[in-house]
Amino acid sequence: MSKPVFKTTSSRQPAQPNFTVDFAAGEFVFKEGDLGTEMYIVHEGRVEIAKQVGGEAKALAVLEKGDFFGEMAILEDLPRAASARALVDSKLLMINGSTFDQMLRTNPEIAVRMMRKLSGRLRETDHMLREALGSPGGTPIVEMPSPREPMAAAAPAAQRLVHEKSGIEFHFSSGPETTIGRRDPVTGIHPDIDLTPADTQRSISRRHAKIYRRGGKFFLAEEIGTMNGTFINGIRLETGVPTEMTPGDEIRVGLISLRFTAE
């Protein structure tokens, strides 16, 4: 079986396993249906992912620095399922399959986010299958929440993390768990506490940590694949091990320091 020929809407051709390439605003990185053997990570700028639906391009996501796309060209030998276009002048890191394995070994967060992205796709596919096999009226057998369709927000809880430098308050969810991180347009996951406004240096992982509510106590645990660490009063947490926190504790995720407050 012959290997597919590299095809792109740009005149650029890869000369080494991974390197940065520049795209002007409005320029396509690739188009739906193209063959490709590379994936990309946004180094600078913004990239829109769109798919043709009913003869019109429908925007699926807007990716920013640190986001990746096109990985299915490496995992599967199939044409591009959507188009990617630079919204502003952008610089992208192009990664060839020959360095893909090494990248996953040296940056576990990329591997974890990729698995979450694939898990989200499976969840959406399962949801559609359940709808198709449901009642004649189209009611699904079991309603499954989609990560792209978050449930309506409940009233903010009394407990919160306060970013004292800016004065921003981040309230816990009213449920038993509260996720901490940054919104991830790749997977569609929205953390309960989105620290994007405070994390100007992007030191926090997309899904960095989780707070567990157990009775009147609260525990903080670092998520798998997190970069730059999670701390309570200066003590580094062990990944996946819930550690109790009490009001007044200093919580640090990445480079962001917060104060745990409860009323």
Steps between C-alpha positions, in 0.01 A plus 500: 500500500651832394534778754276803432670798343529809720249760386440850632347822381832670568820472294695405814651155511639337817878488504546355849293299753358806678540873448301821513312632199332838455148550367353836407153601618240323284743239369401133520731262686313218327154442357242232565576197283876568473743221578750573772765337717558782751329650801538856628531686829411870510811694606362846427170629363157341459373223268140423410390140443198477267305230319272511197139442605223538242733683262609754763805512724404453866756611760572224751766664718748784523841385622762713674855465631566150633205338321561219251317373193541266204613210718263255326720520190772330706273255683298412189605489135187692391420837335453807719153500660486881524677814380743712701545871423708767670276778636798728562867479407602177672805287569445126527723215605472226237562152641585205280402147597865409557511725809143443616589219741782703653270797551249287692776363722642843588167685534244277674239779506472480120435126523237544772321779311503291182339208684236734642431635153453148361287408804278802429453388141400151617254652747339711227481201265342288773249779566399511133465121487277504806281765338477294181395190698257687725127547477332593166487858623877507522531490881834341591504185710742656749577871503877553513639848566740618229820683596410756231158563654560579868205485739343822617708666770370479854522777756862559605616316809620686810846348467739665256859559400606864505774634276619771737721669241200586279215457746323247273291240684455150361203321659482124550228305323198399709570132433745260669785579255649821360750492214776760470678593177453689175229459237616249239363567148665177378293271723214739573554459875410800716642486855279615786774745597650652185821678602569639153447865612768464770738270313657748258812282466301184422668308781186299582403181321164484323381256765733571789339387826174401666338593831293233675226588748450228761256605768635821647856434385678589175785317329724608213654253253729560203383352170702255291721667239508836678803723445655753746362342815229556762574618856328555837688743723815443295488119516489322163212255461546149373311442176160341553518502881227718666641726773277682747494879486350739754379861474792740491736257325709631212431296187747525212432353158781560254611858565162617634459547877148491644344512845238243603207687655173368643202672663 
